[in-house]
Amino acid sequence: MTKKRIKQGIYIVTSSVLVVMIMGFLGKSDKLAIDQQNGLKYEGTYGLYVEKTDLYSFHWITEIEDIGEYQVLDQSNKIIVSGETNSSRTHVVKLKDDITEPFTLKFGGQKTSMNKVSIRKISEQEKTSIKRVDSLYVVGDVHGRYDQMTNLLLKANIIDADLNWTAGKSHIVFLGDVFDRGDDVTKVLWFIYELEAKAALVGGKVHLVLGNHEIMTMTKDLRYVSRKERNIAVAHGLTYDALFHPTNSYLGTWLRSKVSLLKIGKIVFAHGGILDLGPISLEEFNNKAYYYMKDPMYLDVMKQSPDSTKYDVNSWSEMRFFFYNSEGPYWYRGYVNSDTLAPQLNAMLSKHESKIHVVAHTTLETITEKYDGKLLTTDLNDAATELLFLIRRKNKYKRYKIDSEGIKTEL
């Protein structure tokens, strides 16, 4: 925020600050309307929240005040149930307990567009290690930049103009930090979720590795959430972290199933970087993260101090250190910021039977090789404008970067 001072000590509030001040006094419908005038979108999966406790509850936003409409379809596209909601910008429907996955929800309004989302049973934790992949794409921090991300995938021939998967049996790794800063985090998450199913139909695979901003959001560190994303939560009468609760939210449950560390062939992936996990393996680290996220204490690890009436102090401290240790794999920046850590990198790769470490988290101008090609960096100053492309040839990978114009350059 900025103020400009003129004579007699009077201050003029600049336009950006005035917008924030005005927004603070408006109701949720007015806030949505102002954002819509500024080109921000809330309809469809831009603002969809799915609660999953004993029953499914769907919360969506329409472009204008409208009577909401919805249909639930089974796998053969037969309508199981349909209905309407009262005229509003925000709409809620709770399904009966006899509706089980998989099913598709179509939702929208009488005067506005209809959208759909496919709901499937979320698997428990995903695999840590995959033996062999011949063609592999890696996207660093996206930070809610939906348009830039989908353009990049389109130009790299990973998806088509209808957002369908076109990369065959290839794999793609989103290397964390989908959350924060940008305006379309929720849309990006639903896109990656849907892309998983599309890729799986033809033998491809989509991976999402958790980064520090995923952890921050779920544990209520909301400093970097954009105003537009916050307004989604306000519209649904929730705090932003509740949209991604690790057990009560559908997307939160999906995120909890994701790994923090991934190994594909001889390549090991981490959002920040792996310095030293101590005596535990990649899989053991992932298991620990998964079970920590199911513990109610996880939601309180960002408090100033533990509530000793609710939690064991030592257990709370261990969990906080696990997720927020600056040298842990969600946060570590040493390999990118230094060129003197070859012994540590080599020791880590040897321990985990790998030859290449791929990281994000620390921004550079472009995708870069370091340490004689043993380290590949994917986080960019201009997020979601390049991706890493690896093609396996015998026991080695040819390395390329592809930019938002589709230009492929060998590293």
N, C-alpha and C positions, 0 to 999 in steps of 0.2 A: 504494500500500500504506500502511496505517496501523497504528500500535500505540498502545495506551492504557496509560499509566503509573499504577501504584498504589503503595502504601507499600513501603518497603524496596527500592526500585529494581526491583521485579518488573514485567514487561511482559505484558500480555494481548494476544494476536494476534487481531485482529478476524476475523469469519467469512469475509470476502472474501479476506483474505490466507491464511487457513487452507486454503481451497479450492485456491488456487494452489500452496501448499506440498505439499498432499496429492497434487495432480495430478502434481507433479514426480517422485514416487516410484512412480507407477502404471505398469503396462504399457499398451500401446495399447488393448487390448480393454476394460480397466477404465475408461480415460479415456472411451471412447466410451459405455460403459454409464452412467457418471455424467452425461455430457452429455445422453444420451437421457432420463434421469429428470428433467432440468431443461427438457425440451421442445425440445432442439436436435436437428436432424435430419441424418442422414448418408446415408440410403438414396437410391436413384435418382440423379438429377443433382445432389443436394445434395453428394455426395462423389465424383462420377465423374471419373476422370482417364484421358485417352486419350493414349497415347504414339504418336508417328508418326515412325519412322525409316525403315528399309527395309520394316518390317512394322507393322501396327497391333497395339497391345497395350492391352487394356481393363482398368481397375482399378476395382472398385466395392465398396461396403460394404452389408451387409444389416442390418436392424433388430436381429436376434439372430444368434447362431451358427447357421449353416444351411449345407446343401449348396447351392452356387451352381448356377444354371441359366442357359443362354444360347442364343439362336438368332440366326443371321445370315440376313436375308431380302433378296432382290433387289427390284427395282422392282415386280414383279408380286406381291409378298408370298409368293413361293415360298421355302421354307427351303433355304438353301444348305448350312449346316452347323449343328449343334447339339451341346450337350454339358453336362457337369457339372464342378464344381470340388469340392475337398475341403471338408468342413464347417469353417466359420470365419466371422468377421465380415467379413474382407476377402477378395476374390476377384480372380483374374487370369486372363485368357485372351489368348493371342497367336494372331492369325489367320495363315493361310498366305498366301503372296505372290500366289496366283492370285485372291484376292478383292479386287476394285477398286471404287472409288466409282462410282455411289452405291449405298449399301446401308443397311439398318436393323439395329441391334443391339437385341435384347430381352434384358434381363438382370435378375437378381434371385435368389430362392432358392426352394427347394421349399416352405417353410412361410411365406415372406414374399412381399411384393408383387413383381410383375414391372414393369419400366419399359422405355422404349425411347428411343433416340436415333437420328436419321437422320444418316448420314455422307455428305458430298458432297465433291467436289474443291474445295479452297479456291482462289479466284481469286488472281491476283497482286494488285497494289495497286489499290484502288478509285479511282474517278474523283474528282478534286478539285472539279470544277465541274459543276453541273446547271443547265440553262437556266431552266426554269419549273416551278413547283409551285404549285397553287392552294390547297391546304390542307396546313398544316404544323404539327406538334407538336414541342415541344422540352422535354426533361427534363434538368434539371441534375444535380448530383452525386447518385448513388444510394447509394453506400457500403454495398453489401451488404444493403440493406433490401428484401428480396424481397417480403414481404407488403405493405408500404406501396406499393411500386412497382406491383405487379399490381393492387392495389385502385384506385390512381390511374388506371391505364390502363382498368380496367373502368368506373369512374365517368365517364370521359371518352369512353366508347363507342369505344375503340380496340381492345379485345379483349372477348370474351364470357366467360362463367363457365367455359368449357372452355379458355380461353387461346387461342382462335382469333382471328385478325385480322378485325376488322369495320369497318375504316376505309377500305375501298375503295382508291382511287388516292392517298390521302394519303401523306405522308412523315412519319416521326418521327426526330428526332435525339436520341440520348443523348449529352450533351455532356461525356463524360469522367468520371473518378473513380467507376467502378463498384466499384473495389477499396477495401479497408481499412475499419477501424472496425466495420462490421456483421458479422453471423454468417453471412450467406448469399451471399457474393460468388460462389462457384462456381455456385450455383443461378441467380443473376441472369445470369451470363454464358451458361450453357446456354439460358436462357429467351430472351435477346436473339438468340442464334445461331439457335434454332428459329423465332423470330418473323420473322426475315429471309426464310426460305423461304416461310412462310405468306403474308406480305405480297406477295411477288413473284408468287405464283400469280394474284393479281387486279390486278396493276399497281401495287401500293403499294411502298413502299421504307422500309427501316430502315437508319439510319446510326448508326455508333458512332464518335465522335471521341475520340482518345486524350487523356487528361489526365495530370497529373503523377503521380497514384498508379498508373496503368498503367505508366508509365516506372519509378517507384520499385520496384514489385514485380518487374518483369523484370530490373532491375539490382541486386537483392538488398538494397534498403533496405526492411526488413521491420518497421520500428518500430511501424507502426499496424495490423498484421495481428491480427485477433481470435484468442483462444485456440482457439475452436472451429474456425476455418479452419486454424490451424496443425495441429490434430489430424488433419485430412484428410491432410496431407502425412506426418505421423508414421505414420498407419495404412498408408500406401502405401510407407513406408520411404524418403521423399524429403525434401528441403528444400522449403519452400513455393514459392520462386521456380521450382524445377524443374517444378512443375505447369503453368507458363506459359512454359516455355523457348521462345524465338522461332523455333526451327527443329526441336526434337525433340518438342514438345508440340503436339497438334492444336489446342487452344484458343490456345496461344501463336502458332502459325502463322496462325491466324485473326485474332488481334489485330494481328499484324504487317502484315496486309493493309489495316488501317484507316488512314484519313487522320488527320493531326494538325490540318489546317486544311480547312475545307469552305466552298464557296460555292454557294448556291442562289439563282438569280436575282440580285437586287441585295443579298442578305444574306450576310455573311461570318461564319463561326462559328469560334471558338477556345475552348479550355477556359479559359485564363486571360485572354487578350486579346492582340491584335497591336498593339504599339507601333510597331516599325519592323523589317522583315525585311531591311533593306539592299537590295542590288541584285537579290535573287532574288524570284521570283514565288511565289504560294501553291503551285503545282504543283511547283516546284523544291524548296521546303521539304519537301513531302511525300515527294518522291523521295529526298531526302537522308536523311530519317528512316527510310524503308523500307530503304535499302541499309545504313545504319548498323546497323540491327537484325539484319541477316544476318551482320554481322561479329562474330567471337568477342570482339573487344575491347569490344564493347557491354556484355558481361556483367561487365566489370571496371572500368567507369567510376566506380563508387562507392568504389573503393579509395583509400587515403590518397595513394598516388602510383603512377604507372605502373610496370610491370615492363619495364625498358628492354631486357631480354633477349628479351622476347616482342613488344613493341610499340614503334613509333616514338613518342617522347615528345610531339612536337608534334601528331601525329595523335590521340593519346589526349587531349591537352588540348583540342583543337578539338572532339572528340566530347563530352567532358564539358561544355564550355561550351554546345554546341548543345542538350543536353537539360536542363541544370541552371542556365542563365543566369536570374537572377531577373527579368530584363526580357524573357525569351523567352515565346512564346505558351502554354507549359504552366504558367507560374508567375506571369505579370504580374497585378498587382492595382490598378495605378494608376488606371485609368478608374473603377473602382467606389469606390475610397477617396478620390477627389478630384473636384472639380467645376471644375478649372482647366485641363483638358487638351483643351479643344475644338479648338485648332489642330492638335494631334497626331492626334486622332481624325479630324478632317476630312481631313487630309493622307493618312492611311492609307486611309480610305474612297475618296478620289479615286484614289489609286494603284491600288487593286484594283477600281475601277469598281463600287463598292457604295454603298448608302445607309444600311444598318443593320448594326451589329455586335452579335452575340449572344454572351454569355460566361457562364461558370459560375465555379467556383473560390472566389470570395469571397462569404461568406454574408451574406444580408440576411433580414429577417423575412418578406418576400414578394417575388414577382416585381415588378420595378421598371423604369421608364423613366428614363433620364438623358440629359443633353445634348440636350434638345428631341426626345427620342424616337429619337435616332440610336444609342443604346446600350440594350440590353435585358439585364437580369441574371436568371439562372435558379437560382443556388445559394441554398439556404435553410438557416436555422438548424435547422429540422426537415426533414431530407432526405426527398425523394420524397413530398411532401405537396401540391405544386402543380406544374402544368406550364403552359408557354406555348403558346397556340394562335393561329396566324396564318392569316387567310383573305384570299386575294388578290382585290382588287376593282380592275379595270383595272390601273393601275400602282402601286397602293398596297396595303398590308396592313392590315386591321382587326386589332387586337391584343386578345387576351383572356388571362386566366389562369383555369385550372380547378383547383378544389381537390379534396381527397380525399372530399368529399361530392358531387361532380359539379356544384357551383355555378360557373357561368361569369360572370366579371366583366370588363367592358371596361376596358382600361388608359386 
